[in-house]
Amino acid sequence: MTATSARPGTATATATAHELAQTSAAGERRHLRLPFSPWHLLLAPLALVFAVPLVWLVLSSVMSNAEINRFPPALWPSGIDLGGYRYVLGNAMFPRWFVNSLIVSAVTVAANLVFGSLAGYAFARMRFAGSRVLMGLMLATMAVPFQLTMIPTFLVMKKLGLIDTLGALIVPSLVTPFAVFLLRQFFLSLPRELEEAAWIDGCSRLRVLWRIVLPLSRPALATVAVLTFLTTWNDLTWPLIAINHDTQYTLQLGLTTFQGQHHTQWAAVMAGNVITVLPVLLAFLGAQKTFIQSITSSGLKG
């Protein structure tokens, strides 16, 4: 009787100990769980590595020319010297260069949004003779380097009388294959039912595009705007070819005047680059969320 009655108690004690061990192991696992994604352990150091050039640029902009040219180079300024910023902002042409860059970038972004939306919607929703061939040819132009097209582009701009004007910087970039392709891919991911319902109500294709498609495509539009602004704002090669007079210089082209054959105002160059980078950083940070959303959504359909 005694041995028989002891077995259930022993089994119960064993089960209780097993449950306590499982609970303790689960508690340890919960305790070891990270409050963030494990990928951050890899991405955070990489982000710091990519941020080093920007940090060094900002620090160098508050150094003097002698401190920048010192060997071994100084990694930290001994004091804040704003001589580079005073030199840049005191240049009478710098505000003009800033306005020129702003005009060229703004017009180019607006044109790519308008023409890219029209062309992208046509390729995504309309079927016409040769549409696939035309799309393939357009995408093939993305593989052609600019060095092969800059001379024909220069000759065309010269025939149009646009050389040495801001028009020579705007016209070749009014619409880009990348903008058309990205918007087309995003339009393909949108459900057709929304557009068909609008057609039944009597909307035209342009009205459907304006009232239905474009409001749903804000992430893709923001991505096109940011990337186009970044490319146009930082362009140096084409302005160097098409612009001769300093009143038509863009910021990137104007900054090259601070570098001479025998003497370079490195503090001014660094300060000018900091001022030039700020609009790009603000534009990207403002559209970061929609930028990532567009990249993840535009690849859903081919």
Summary of the structure (lengths in Angstrom):
residues: 302
radius of gyration: 29.6
end to end distance: 77.1
largest distance: 113.0
contacts: 821
relative contact order: 0.12
helix: 76%
strand: 1%
